[in-house]
Amino acid sequence: MLNLSAPLHYRTFSLYGLLNRASTKRLKSNIQNQKDTIDQIDSAIESSVASLDIEFDEELRALYEGLTGSFNQLCESWKIWDVTSSHFQDRVRTRSAASTLISKKVVRFSHKPIDDIRANITPIYFNNANGADLYFYPNFLIVYSSKRKFAILGLDEIRVEFSPVRFVETDLVPRDSKVIDRTWVKVNKNGTPDRRFKDNREIPIVQYGSIALKSPNGLNEEYMFSNFESAEDFCRRFLEYQKVLAQLNK
């Protein structure tokens, strides 16, 4: 049984480290603290299956239920993108209203288990477009590619940041997004349309929400959401949950 009010200790592996162990022993764990949990999961993923029975104290359960409810709303966003790269672009040279060029891929979020872990709670799942997927359990995160390529992080290691995004949208505007301004495909420095381009059309500037996840050990992911309010609410609830979890584990 994993007791979320027990002191929080964790073991962190290199984010994309390769773990090679030959053990085939089947693991059934009844775990009383976080250090044992992570040690057992490490062994179980490499060998067979971990079994976790997760229980909460009353305060933390209410916060976690609020977090998962908010996550369910976030999953309903019309578009969720994994931001795979971003870099500055010269607006004068490109005649663009956007100062940052962003590459992004559509992904989906859900509740999804790792096949090698049996738990009474299905983790929050962030699909990763170009790397290991993220599985959020109530007090740790597994960054998982395969049995031999994964990392385990305590939730207290993760820095989660929300920010609004003014995005110059050249594709269809998602139905749950707000248009907050207008510009043109090609613009002058003062924001007026560049009349030298014959087919220069007006395009919307849309407000999206961004959630970035980082850790000292190499986690560096950013997602963008068409539903600004849902992204903001999820990040707020995650930070509140993370704060109470840390207080309980002092």
N, C-alpha and C positions, 0 to 999 in steps of 0.2 A: 504494500500500500504506500502510495506517495503522499506524504503529509506536507501540504503547502505552507504550513506555519512553522515547519522545521527550519533551522539555520540554512542559509543558502550558500552552498559551496559548489564549484563547478570545475570541470576540466575542459580545456579548450584545445582543439587540434588545429593544425594549419588548415585553412579554409578548404583548400583543394588537395590536402595531403593524401597520399596513398597509404592505406593501412593494410598490412599483409600478415594475417595470423592464420594458423592451420587448424585451430580448435574447431571441433564439430559438436561440442557438448550442447545439448538443448538447455535453454535457460528459462526457468520460471522464477520470477523475482517477486518478493514481497518486501518493498523497499521503504525504509523509514526516514531517509534524508536525501538531500539533493546530490551529494557526492556519490553515494552508493547508486543512485538512479543513473547518473551519467556513466559511471564505471560499468554498470550492468548493460546499459544500452550499447555502449561501445563494443562490449563482448558479444552481445546478442546479435547485433546487425551483422557482425562478421561471421557468426556461426549459425544461428537459427532464428529464434523468435523470442522477443521480450514480452512479458505480460505485465501491464501496469494497471493498478487500481488507484485512481486519483480521487482524493477527497479534499474538500475545502472547509475552512471555517466559514461561518455565516456571512461575515462582511465581504470576504473575498469572493464567495460564490455569487453574491448579488452583483458585484462589479464585473465578474467574468461573464455572467449571463447578459449584462448590459453591453459588454464588449462584443460578444458573439451576435447579439441582436443587431448592433450597429454594423458589424461585418456582413451580416446577411443583406442589409440595405446596400452596403458598398458593392456587393456582388451583383446587384441589380443595375449598376451603372451601365448606361448604353454602350460605352466604350471604356475599356481599361487598357492602357498601353504600358509596356515595359520600355523605358527610355534607354536605348542601347548606346547612344553617344550624343554628345552636344559640344558645339564649339562656336566661338565668336565668328561673325562674318562682317565684313566691311559694308555697312549700309549704303555708303556713298557709291562705292564701286558696283554693288549688286542692284542698287536702286530698290532695295527691299525695306519694308517697314519693320522687319524682324532683325534684331541684333544678334540673336543666337539661332544657329541652325541645329535642329533637333532631329535625330533619327529615332523612330519608335516602332514597336511591333505590337499588334493586338494580342492580349493574353486574357485568360479567364481565371477568376478566383473562385474558390469553393471550400467546403469542408471535405478533406480527403485524407485517409490514413496512409502511413507507410506500411507496405505489405509485411515487413519484418517486425512490426511492433503491434501488439494487441493491447488496446487500452479502452477504458470505459468512456473516454472522451475522444471524439474525432477532431484532430487538429485543424486549425485555420491554415489554408493552403494558398500560397502565392506562387503562381506559375512564373518561371523565369525563361525568357525567350532565348537566351544564349548562355545558359549555365545551369548550375545546380538549383533545384526548386527549394522553396522555403516552407517548412512545416512548423507552425507555432503551437507548442503544447503550453499548458498553463504556467509553467515557470522555466521553460527552456525552449530553444529553437534548434531544429536540426536542418542544416543545409545539406541536401541529399541529392547525389547523382546516382550512386549505386552502393552495394554493400561494402565496397572497398574504396569509395570516394565520397566522404561526407565529413561534416564538422558538427560539433555540439557546442552551443553557446548558451550561457545563462541569460535570461531576459534583461538582467541588470547591466549586461555588457552592451546592449543595443541602444544606439541613439536614433530616435525616430523624430523626424522633422516634417512639419506640414508647411506648405507655402502656396500662395495663389499664383497662377500662371496666366499671363496675357498672351494668348496664342493666336497668331495670324493663320487662320484656317482657310486653306485652299481646297479642301475636300468638303463633303457634306457636313453640316453642323449636327452633332448628335442631338437627339430630341430632348435630352435632359440637361442641355447646356444653355448658358445665357450669353447672348451677343451683347457685349458691353461697349463696342466701338466699331468704326468702319475705317477701312483704308483702301489702297489700291495695290494691285500686283506690283506695279512700278511707281515709286514715289520720289519726289524731290526731298531735299534736306528739310524743308519747312513743312513737309507732310502733304503737300498738294500733289495731285496726279501728274506724272511725267507725260506730257502730251506728245512726246516723240514716238511713243509706242502706240500703234494704231488700235490694237485690240486690248488696251489696258482697261481691265474691268475692276469694279469695286468688289472688295471681299471683306468678310466679317473678322473682327477681333473677338475671340471667345474667351470666357473665363473658365479655366480648368483648375483642378486641384492637384498638387504634387505631394507625394509622400516619399521621403528618402530614408533609407535604413543603412546605418553605418556602425562599424565596430572597430576597435583598435587592432583586431586580428585580421582585417582584410575584407569584411563584409562591406559592400558598397553598391547598393541597388537603389534605383529611383523608378517610381511608377507615377503615371499621370492618369487622372480620372475625369470623365466627362461630367460627372455629378460632383460639383464643387462642395456642396453642403455635406454629402455623405462622406467624402474623404476627410473633411475637416472634423466631423463628428467622430469618425473612427479613430483618428489620430488623438483627439482630445481624450477619448475613453481609454485608449491604450496607455497614454501617459499617466492617467489617473490610476489605472490598474497597476502599472509598473511601480508607481510611487508607493502605493499601499503594500504591494508585495515586498518591496525593499524594506519598509518599516517593520513588517512582520518578521522578516528574516534577520533583523539586527541582533 
